[in-house]
């Protein structure tokens, strides 16, 4: 079977190596689009400088080849834009609009610019416009759902060009140059068919080829499906297919729907079921595991079926290290209608649940392989079927990276469903843990922010105060890390209320401490000390002495900032006593270091010197070279102030030796925040 595929938007394309990048027809449309780039705009005609980028619109029905035409135009004119080409897809295959916030974030990532987790849509759009100011770039905004999406992403740079692809007009955007697509011309359409059916069948019966083109109205996606049907049947004549379409289809439906129905009706039963259930694939992205879970078949059988569907032009195989497929957007509504007509609602729900459960197990395996030193993780891995195991941590990380869009879409769909909240909670919990294990909490912060927001939605819908507290704490932490301290404070206070409602001492204590940290960041040290004190009382009541010692230190820091050195010293000494009681030598050295600092601020250099010397000894016992070197430098500064420069030089030299002998730190992924609340589910298993 010849390997064909349809473009995400139904563009004319074959997966045959010789024809993969061949573009057919549309010469007139390309000429008009290129002329529109040079044509004077309304601002120029009125004598004003264009305030924004020029927008070219390629409009047409899904499957009309609009994306393919846009890509061809970009290839032809990209040389005029030395700063490069940016691409963003503004709708998922099922038609769901992509949030502007996500599109702006992806474009900023392509520019290698930061996009803080949880940043508002307007802020990200403004950051994108600022990044494009003064640049000469080309933006391809594919599958726009409406003018609002495009308008929010338009650069305020007249030297940039925006090529937008949409199903209709972009009303509200000034001076848009539209190009509306119809069918291919007959010559190009026949040439497209020839690439699938072979030149012999077309040469011996050119009139039937033209009749088939006429039956398809020159629609590229319909022609691709017709070509795939012919390629799978080398003995069939083109005239047979043309007659079927003229007699069976009539005027019922679009050319694409008629050809699709003919192709679908001749699929084997199992393949037809796999195909129609792929309308449930998140973001229109499928792999053998997705198809296997949806249809309830083996992974090998699912992959063979997917490859056969690619050969018929019903799916597109993505260029990926892993087998991954995309449902063409033009076929998605047809598949959804078939699934709703031929599957009972309970069967669709069961298929969706199987898919989510398979995703949860894959995420468990993806995370567990990073915990090679854990007997429990090894036991879990050995209990999984071979098809769900990853051979190496690198393979698991690659799978997570490649499947990330589908995994995030799975979480969104599971929450939106509303009937599978238990599975949704497990899925999000495992996805958060897998991202933290392979990517790190800092690098994955934007994804984690969205996931914790989904957890909050489920917790509020189901009345789960413990999960609500955890989600609010995690969202507050991410807000705080990106400088939105006041927003974080609101989250922490709400988490405190939810923790009290759930009678969860951990969440309550964490929320109190986080409220204190937010006030300290805002410079309100009195309130910070008060909230740290409340959290301290909770820890002491539960006998958690190491945590209590740490909170004594936080209270001491707040008093130090407020200039209350006596209170600061009392709290730091209490912290020191707690650390010594628990045997934490390194923490004891740090507490002594802070006591010496407060004594120095308080104008007691002799006491500071003695305390600093004691701290150096404890740091030496803790084998913490960096802390010991820092303390030696502090000793040197104190000795200078006390009029002993010779001793100060000796301590500085000792510090330099220690820092010089210390091996360089290796680059590492950021560790998971020890204070981060896990997403909890009602089940005890991982």
VOGU-3710 file (C-alpha; in Angstrom, 3 decimals, decimal comma):
1> xxxxxxxxxx> 0,000/0,000/0,000  1,359/3,382/-0,966  1,992/5,753/1,928  -0,123/8,888/1,550  -1,274/11,495/4,028  -3,420/14,563/4,256  -2,086/17,864/5,588  -3,443/18,967/9,031  -5,744/21,234/7,123  -6,404/18,793/4,313
11> xxxxxxxxxx> -3,731/20,190/1,999  -2,645/18,283/-1,058  0,299/16,177/-0,055  1,641/12,656/-0,444  3,995/10,901/1,904  5,817/9,407/-1,041  9,436/10,683/-0,724  9,464/11,934/-4,287  6,279/14,007/-3,842  6,292/14,912/-0,171
21> xxxxxxxxxx> 7,137/18,569/-0,688  5,576/19,059/-4,087  3,150/21,957/-4,345  0,471/21,882/-7,045  -1,536/24,700/-8,551  -2,540/27,958/-6,845  -0,284/30,028/-9,111  -2,880/32,794/-9,411  -3,461/32,940/-5,638  0,277/33,047/-4,942
31> xxxxxxxxxx> 0,746/35,876/-7,433  -2,060/37,899/-5,854  -0,758/37,319/-2,324  2,757/38,420/-3,266  1,352/41,492/-4,979  -0,652/42,328/-1,846  2,572/42,468/0,176  3,837/45,292/-2,028  0,513/47,120/-2,414  0,147/50,383/-0,540
41> xxxxxxxxxx> -2,040/50,170/2,545  -4,756/52,535/3,670  -2,375/54,260/6,077  0,164/54,871/3,342  -2,491/56,255/1,006  -3,650/58,673/3,706  -0,086/59,789/4,400  0,282/58,067/7,759  2,885/55,479/8,737  1,441/51,996/9,187
51> xxxxxxxxxx> 1,228/51,377/12,940  1,075/47,595/12,752  2,184/44,677/10,640  0,442/43,978/7,350  -2,005/41,062/7,475  -2,654/38,692/4,588  -5,632/36,362/5,019  -5,935/32,963/3,339  -9,536/31,888/3,855  -11,176/28,629/2,915
61> xxxxxxxxxx> -12,986/25,579/4,181  -11,008/22,955/6,114  -9,301/20,692/3,610  -9,099/23,339/0,894  -5,297/23,456/1,065  -5,179/26,813/2,837  -2,356/25,798/5,204  -0,358/24,341/2,342  -0,742/27,569/0,362  0,313/29,635/3,376
71> xxxxxxxxxx> 3,436/27,497/3,835  4,304/27,850/0,149  3,937/31,626/0,366  6,140/31,688/3,463  8,818/29,698/1,650  8,765/32,108/-1,281  9,006/35,352/0,702  10,914/34,273/3,825  14,137/35,725/2,435  12,699/39,240/2,783
81> xxxxxxxxxx> 12,406/38,804/6,544  15,927/38,301/7,895  14,806/37,932/11,521  13,040/34,669/10,731  9,630/33,008/10,659  7,354/32,309/13,628  4,471/29,831/13,501  1,491/29,318/15,776  -1,602/27,168/15,410  -4,664/28,894/16,848
91> xxxxxxxxxx> -7,166/26,007/16,861  -6,995/22,347/17,776  -8,129/19,811/15,142  -11,504/19,506/16,837  -12,068/23,232/16,378  -11,359/24,287/19,968  -9,614/27,705/19,901  -6,156/27,807/21,440  -6,049/30,472/24,199  -4,164/33,605/23,185
101> xxxxxxxxxx> -2,086/33,206/26,350  -0,820/29,808/25,143  -0,145/31,015/21,599  1,784/34,050/22,875  3,744/31,845/25,267  4,700/29,462/22,439  5,811/32,344/20,221  7,916/33,824/23,023  9,471/30,403/23,584  10,346/30,238/19,869
111> xxxxxxxxxx> 12,106/33,588/20,342  13,903/32,095/23,382  12,374/34,731/25,638  10,978/34,109/29,132  7,230/33,871/29,712  6,480/33,786/33,460  4,135/31,058/34,668  0,621/32,343/35,208  1,205/35,651/33,417  -1,997/37,249/32,139
121> xxxxxxxxxx> -2,939/37,089/28,470  -2,533/40,855/28,023  0,921/40,800/29,618  2,129/37,982/27,378  0,704/39,629/24,257  2,399/42,901/25,239  5,692/41,055/25,826  5,403/39,488/22,366  4,756/42,869/20,726  7,717/44,362/22,569
131> xxxxxxxxxx> 9,923/41,475/21,429  8,924/41,972/17,781  9,315/45,758/17,817  12,112/46,761/15,481  12,346/43,290/13,954  11,556/42,195/10,413  9,812/38,863/10,899  7,101/36,795/9,244  4,330/35,288/11,412  2,182/32,407/10,186
141> xxxxxxxxxx> -0,967/32,161/12,310  -2,644/28,962/11,205  -6,285/27,954/11,680  -7,406/31,153/13,410  -10,848/30,798/14,992  -11,586/34,522/14,891  -10,267/38,036/14,532  -9,748/38,429/18,301  -6,997/35,793/18,330  -5,122/37,354/15,438
151> xxxxxxxxxx> -5,548/40,929/16,691  -4,079/40,078/20,108  -0,918/38,676/18,487  -0,370/41,376/15,835  3,039/43,030/16,226  3,274/46,813/16,367  5,957/46,582/13,724  5,161/47,716/10,157  8,182/45,801/8,828  6,654/42,483/9,926
161> xxxxxxxxxx> 4,193/40,447/7,865  1,400/38,287/9,269  -0,066/35,483/7,172  -3,304/34,323/8,799  -5,214/31,180/7,843  -8,905/31,069/8,714  -12,269/29,743/7,662  -13,783/33,173/7,163  -13,158/36,920/7,253  -11,252/38,606/10,073
171> xxxxxxxxxx> -13,763/41,370/10,686  -12,366/44,123/12,851  -8,745/43,989/11,680  -8,000/46,962/9,471  -6,628/46,608/5,946  -6,686/42,796/5,806  -5,838/41,401/2,365  -8,097/38,316/1,876  -7,509/35,432/-0,511  -10,450/33,011/-0,618
181> xxxxxxxxxx> -9,716/29,496/-1,870  -11,930/27,300/-3,998  -11,012/24,011/-5,633  -7,843/23,243/-7,541  -7,784/23,817/-11,277  -8,425/20,663/-13,306  -4,825/20,230/-14,499  -3,384/20,440/-10,973  -6,121/18,229/-9,533  -5,462/15,516/-12,140
191> xxxxxxxxxx> -1,745/15,770/-11,419  -2,512/15,290/-7,727  -4,524/12,147/-8,522  -1,713/10,869/-10,712  0,641/10,934/-7,760  -1,583/8,372/-6,009  -3,250/6,326/-8,737  -0,235/6,180/-11,032  0,223/7,686/-14,472  -0,982/4,600/-16,377
201> xxxxxxxxxx> -4,565/4,682/-15,113  -4,795/8,428/-15,686  -3,220/8,281/-19,162  -5,500/5,522/-20,445  -8,651/7,222/-19,130  -8,099/10,985/-18,825  -11,813/11,790/-19,096  -12,604/9,634/-16,044  -9,846/11,405/-14,134  -11,413/14,741/-15,025
211> xxxxxxxxxx> -14,846/13,382/-14,078  -13,467/12,322/-10,689  -11,993/15,783/-10,188  -15,370/17,274/-11,045  -17,121/14,966/-8,533  -14,665/16,146/-5,875  -15,107/19,807/-6,922  -11,310/20,025/-7,040  -11,271/19,888/-3,222  -7,711/18,854/-2,253
221> xxxxxxxxxx> -8,596/16,781/0,829  -11,331/14,926/-1,101  -8,866/14,243/-3,918  -6,306/12,901/-1,451  -8,865/10,450/-0,032  -9,905/9,428/-3,540  -6,254/8,935/-4,472  -5,641/6,857/-1,359  -8,632/4,648/-2,212  -7,264/4,088/-5,726
231> xxxxxxxxxx> -3,724/3,465/-4,486  -5,025/0,724/-2,170  -6,817/-0,924/-5,158  -4,378/-1,153/-8,080  -6,899/-3,101/-10,170  -9,721/-0,559/-9,805  -10,380/1,820/-12,663  -10,694/5,535/-12,075  -14,029/5,432/-13,859  -15,411/3,064/-11,175
241> xxxxxxxxxx> -14,723/5,567/-8,420  -15,991/8,509/-10,467  -19,279/6,687/-11,212  -19,749/5,787/-7,545  -19,332/9,378/-6,481  -21,679/10,679/-9,169  -24,397/8,071/-8,591  -24,138/7,301/-4,850  -23,235/10,725/-3,539  -25,477/12,959/-5,584
251> xxxxxxxxxx> -25,789/16,335/-3,963  -25,945/14,964/-0,407  -23,207/16,628/1,662  -19,896/18,124/0,636  -17,481/16,419/-1,777  -15,191/15,661/1,146  -17,944/14,012/3,179  -19,060/11,900/0,201  -15,554/10,637/-0,588  -14,861/10,081/3,087
261> xxxxxxxxxx> -18,024/8,031/3,512  -17,143/5,860/0,521  -13,648/5,221/1,888  -14,938/4,645/5,416  -17,656/2,183/4,362  -15,034/-0,104/2,820  -12,793/-0,239/5,871  -12,682/-3,468/7,892  -14,836/-3,245/11,032  -11,937/-2,984/13,562
271> xxxxxxxxxx> -10,152/-0,307/11,480  -13,377/1,685/11,090  -13,924/1,617/14,851  -10,374/2,754/15,561  -10,769/5,603/13,079  -14,047/6,953/14,442  -12,834/6,707/18,058  -9,804/8,829/17,176  -12,129/11,831/17,418  -11,519/11,406/21,183
281> xxxxxxxxxx> -7,720/11,691/20,805  -6,563/14,778/22,753  -5,576/17,681/20,495  -6,103/15,359/17,520  -2,796/13,624/18,345  -2,699/9,855/18,565  -0,105/7,159/19,066  -0,416/3,355/19,210  -1,135/3,459/22,945  -3,961/5,973/22,457
291> xxxxxxxxxx> -5,555/3,930/19,681  -5,047/0,688/21,626  -6,774/2,062/24,712  -9,637/3,658/22,795  -10,454/0,520/20,795  -9,475/-2,067/23,425  -6,961/-3,851/21,165  -3,248/-4,630/21,417  -0,633/-1,950/20,841  0,828/-3,802/17,838
301> xxxxxxxxxx> -2,592/-4,186/16,218  -3,324/-0,503/16,841  -0,075/0,586/15,195  -0,714/-1,584/12,137  -4,200/-0,085/11,817  -2,881/3,464/12,150  -0,309/2,841/9,427  -3,043/1,467/7,144  -5,149/4,576/7,792  -2,166/6,758/6,889
311> xxxxxxxxxx> -1,919/4,865/3,625  -5,527/5,763/2,847  -4,967/9,456/3,575  -7,231/9,300/6,644  -4,412/10,128/9,077  -1,106/11,953/8,855  2,067/10,413/10,249  4,065/13,098/12,038  7,798/13,518/11,620  8,709/12,291/15,091
321> xxxxxxxxxx> 11,196/9,878/16,731  8,174/8,052/18,143  5,200/6,781/16,133  2,748/9,650/16,307  -0,218/10,525/14,123  -2,515/13,482/13,607  -6,212/13,455/12,777  -6,744/15,979/9,941  -8,844/18,868/11,149  -11,138/18,622/8,114
331> xxxxxxxxxx> -12,060/15,026/9,053  -12,583/15,590/12,753  -16,272/16,661/12,527  -17,019/13,663/10,281  -15,388/11,245/12,720  -17,200/12,787/15,675  -20,556/12,439/13,903  -19,824/8,782/13,112  -18,773/8,050/16,686  -21,925/9,616/18,105
341> xxxxxxxxxx> -24,116/7,757/15,619  -22,499/4,317/15,881  -21,331/4,172/19,515  -23,534/4,366/22,584  -22,707/7,232/24,975  -21,612/4,701/27,598  -19,188/3,117/25,102  -17,669/6,500/24,268  -17,265/7,245/27,958  -15,642/3,854/28,523
351> xxxxxxxxxx> -13,238/4,428/25,630  -12,322/7,835/27,058  -11,772/6,295/30,498  -9,546/3,541/29,052  -7,459/6,171/27,271  -7,022/8,231/30,452  -6,180/5,147/32,515  -3,529/4,115/29,969  -2,083/7,624/30,095  -1,930/7,489/33,907
361> xxxxxxxxxx> -0,027/4,188/33,813  2,416/5,483/31,206  3,077/8,556/33,362  3,636/6,329/36,396  6,182/4,339/34,402  7,755/7,544/33,058  8,336/8,856/36,580  9,230/5,554/38,250  12,157/4,893/35,919  13,897/7,980/37,340
371> xxxxxxxxxx> 13,738/6,447/40,849  16,212/3,630/40,232  17,328/3,630/43,879  13,807/3,051/45,184  12,762/-0,583/45,764  9,093/0,450/45,624  9,604/2,093/42,214  11,432/-0,972/40,890  8,620/-3,187/42,118  6,024/-0,978/40,420
381> xxxxxxxxxx> 7,959/-1,053/37,163  8,291/-4,831/37,221  4,533/-5,108/37,711  3,763/-3,150/34,533  3,222/-4,895/31,181  6,286/-4,706/28,899  4,432/-2,383/26,481  4,121/0,235/29,249  7,775/0,234/30,317  10,490/2,579/29,120
391> xxxxxxxxxx> 13,929/1,077/28,453  15,870/4,063/29,860  15,205/7,358/31,675  16,209/9,135/28,440  13,527/7,278/26,490  10,956/8,250/29,124  12,028/11,905/28,966  11,790/11,878/25,150  8,298/10,373/25,314  7,207/13,038/27,815
401> xxxxxxxxxx> 8,614/15,832/25,639  7,074/14,562/22,401  3,680/13,734/23,919  3,517/16,885/26,076  0,863/18,696/23,963  -1,346/15,599/23,961  -0,821/15,003/27,693  -1,776/18,571/28,596  -4,786/18,346/26,289  -5,763/15,057/27,997
411> xxxxxxxxxx> -5,843/16,837/31,341  -7,972/19,676/29,960  -10,421/17,280/28,302  -10,682/15,086/31,393  -11,570/18,080/33,565  -13,999/19,468/30,989  -15,760/16,102/30,765  -16,961/16,396/34,358  -17,801/12,684/34,651  -14,279/11,323/35,076
421> xxxxxxxxxx> -12,957/13,522/37,875  -11,265/10,672/39,761  -9,281/9,722/36,659  -8,646/13,397/35,932  -7,166/13,923/39,401  -4,912/10,874/39,055  -3,817/11,966/35,585  -2,897/15,468/36,729  -1,098/14,150/39,813  1,071/11,825/37,732
431> xxxxxxxxxx> 1,690/14,455/35,045  2,872/16,971/37,659  5,240/14,378/39,163  6,585/13,282/35,780  7,269/16,883/34,723  9,002/17,592/38,029  11,151/14,452/37,678  12,226/14,946/34,054  11,972/18,692/33,417  12,235/20,291/36,865
441> xxxxxxxxxx> 9,699/22,485/38,588  11,239/25,738/37,366  11,410/24,794/33,688  7,938/23,228/33,773  6,354/26,078/35,765  4,025/27,318/32,962  2,628/23,810/32,437  2,378/23,217/36,181  0,481/26,478/36,656  -2,167/25,350/34,204
451> xxxxxxxxxx> -2,382/21,884/35,759  -2,800/23,219/39,296  -5,529/25,513/37,970  -7,333/22,459/36,591  -6,922/20,675/39,930  -8,518/23,687/41,612  -11,455/23,515/39,190  -12,096/19,848/40,023  -11,642/20,400/43,757  -14,173/23,245/43,781
461> xxxxxxxxxx> -16,618/21,302/41,619  -16,415/18,200/43,812  -16,174/19,965/47,158  -12,703/18,610/48,038  -11,134/21,116/50,459  -7,853/19,207/50,869  -7,170/19,143/47,125  -8,310/22,758/46,923  -5,785/23,775/49,584  -2,981/21,915/47,793
471> xxxxxxxxxx> -3,815/23,517/44,444  -4,013/27,003/45,957  -0,686/26,569/47,734  1,016/25,420/44,520  -0,514/28,273/42,520  0,510/30,728/45,237  4,087/29,431/45,132  4,230/29,890/41,356  2,764/33,397/41,669  5,349/34,269/44,313
481> xxxxxxxxxx> 8,221/32,953/42,176  7,226/35,257/39,322  6,889/38,373/41,480  3,090/38,416/41,804  3,300/38,537/45,590  -0,092/40,134/46,238  -1,810/37,526/44,064  0,137/34,845/45,928  -1,032/36,273/49,262  -4,667/35,952/48,176
491> xxxxxxxxxx> -4,039/32,318/47,174  -2,341/31,510/50,494  -5,194/32,970/52,535  -7,719/30,961/50,517  -5,556/27,849/51,026  -5,607/28,491/54,778  -9,406/28,538/54,774  -9,533/25,327/52,709  -6,971/23,636/54,951  -8,978/24,482/58,048
501> xxxxxxxxxx> -12,150/23,202/56,373  -10,373/19,918/55,577  -8,837/19,774/59,058  -5,461/19,277/57,347  -2,679/20,418/59,715  -0,013/20,196/57,018  -1,867/22,472/54,587  -2,855/24,846/57,397  0,719/25,175/58,664  2,109/25,596/55,167
511> xxxxxxxxxx> -0,481/28,264/54,374  0,323/30,228/57,546  4,028/30,147/56,805  3,435/31,127/53,183  1,259/34,077/54,245  4,133/35,188/56,474  6,597/34,819/53,608  4,377/36,919/51,342  4,120/39,697/53,934  7,894/39,616/54,375
521> xxxxxxxxxx> 8,371/39,950/50,614  6,003/42,944/50,703  8,082/44,543/53,457  5,471/44,135/56,224  7,814/42,496/58,726  5,481/42,822/61,719  2,755/40,793/60,013  5,354/38,371/58,685  6,637/37,668/62,220  3,059/37,298/63,464
531> xxxxxxxxxx> 2,136/34,698/60,822  5,400/32,813/61,287  4,550/32,733/64,985  1,131/31,200/64,248  2,741/28,527/62,110  5,302/27,940/64,882  2,563/27,333/67,430  1,049/24,682/65,126  4,398/22,920/64,763  5,115/22,984/68,485
541> xxxxxxxxxx> 1,650/21,622/69,275  2,375/18,630/67,030  5,888/18,126/68,398  7,595/18,873/65,058  10,782/20,274/66,552  13,026/20,470/63,418  10,302/22,433/61,583  9,794/24,574/64,680  13,515/25,402/64,707  13,318/26,513/61,096
551> xxxxxxxxxx> 10,348/28,766/61,891  12,202/30,320/64,832  14,808/31,270/62,231  12,217/32,839/59,939  10,838/34,869/62,834  14,376/35,952/63,665  14,913/37,078/60,077  11,691/39,129/60,128  12,742/40,854/63,363  16,188/41,520/61,897
561> xxxxxxxxxx> 14,669/43,278/58,881  12,485/45,301/61,254  15,541/46,351/63,292  14,413/44,536/66,479  17,743/42,893/67,149  16,931/41,682/70,663  13,889/39,739/69,432  15,897/38,488/66,482  18,655/37,139/68,746  16,150/35,371/71,039
571> xxxxxxxxxx> 14,500/33,615/68,112  17,764/32,643/66,436  19,040/31,187/69,721  15,822/29,199/70,013  16,415/27,958/66,464  19,993/27,009/67,367  18,782/25,054/70,386  16,297/23,173/68,207  18,908/22,293/65,604  21,340/21,077/68,244
581> xxxxxxxxxx> 18,616/18,989/69,854  17,912/17,289/66,531  21,617/16,836/65,738  21,641/18,979/62,592  25,243/20,228/62,539  25,034/22,183/59,262  21,837/23,997/60,331  23,456/24,780/63,694  26,399/26,384/61,893  24,056/28,509/59,793
591> xxxxxxxxxx> 22,075/29,577/62,865  25,298/30,664/64,586  26,209/32,566/61,413  22,907/34,459/61,552  23,364/35,198/65,263  26,782/36,666/64,471  25,209/38,780/61,718  22,534/40,171/64,079  25,161/40,906/66,740  27,158/42,817/64,155
601> xxxxxxxxxx> 24,074/44,821/63,109  23,398/45,537/66,769  26,871/47,083/67,183  28,419/44,274/69,264  31,484/43,328/67,164  33,320/41,436/69,933  30,352/39,134/70,535  29,898/38,761/66,791  33,558/37,729/66,470  33,240/35,015/69,140
611> xxxxxxxxxx> 29,995/33,703/67,680  31,474/33,696/64,197  34,474/31,681/65,411  32,107/29,152/66,960  30,132/29,023/63,696  33,340/28,314/61,749  34,022/25,341/64,001  30,510/23,967/63,504  30,784/24,482/59,721  34,066/22,563/59,761
621> xxxxxxxxxx> 32,372/19,713/61,636  29,545/19,785/59,103  32,121/19,625/56,247  30,403/22,581/54,557  33,309/24,288/52,789  31,298/27,117/51,252  29,695/28,076/54,563  33,058/27,849/56,306  34,654/30,116/53,676  31,789/32,640/53,977
631> xxxxxxxxxx> 32,222/32,696/57,734  35,993/33,187/57,380  35,301/36,232/55,212  32,867/37,585/57,783  35,529/37,064/60,465  37,976/39,003/58,316  35,549/41,928/57,954  34,914/41,962/61,723  38,656/41,863/62,483  39,194/44,788/60,120
641> xxxxxxxxxx> 36,616/46,802/62,039  38,275/45,826/65,325  41,662/47,032/64,063  43,413/43,692/63,416  44,189/43,719/59,623  46,900/41,028/59,911  44,460/38,434/61,287  41,879/39,569/58,749  44,305/38,783/55,885  44,914/35,310/57,285
651> xxxxxxxxxx> 41,182/34,537/57,367  40,668/35,866/53,850  43,524/33,714/52,568  42,012/30,672/54,279  38,633/31,411/52,681  40,210/31,751/49,216  42,011/28,415/49,650  38,777/26,683/50,624  36,876/28,149/47,693  39,724/27,310/45,313
661> xxxxxxxxxx> 39,885/23,685/46,434  36,139/23,157/46,221  35,135/21,180/43,124  32,902/23,097/40,692  29,221/22,465/41,050  27,696/20,335/38,309  24,761/21,651/36,383  21,626/19,963/37,565  17,929/20,138/37,065  16,142/22,193/39,718
671> xxxxxxxxxx> 14,966/19,924/42,491  11,288/19,533/43,329  10,236/22,079/45,925  10,159/20,277/49,239  7,282/22,469/50,343  5,119/21,844/47,270  1,814/20,192/48,030  1,129/17,036/46,080  -2,116/16,635/44,197  -3,979/14,145/46,308
681> xxxxxx> -6,537/11,685/45,058  -8,946/9,434/46,792  -6,846/6,374/45,991  -3,864/5,289/47,978  -1,894/3,823/45,122  0,653/5,865/43,209
//
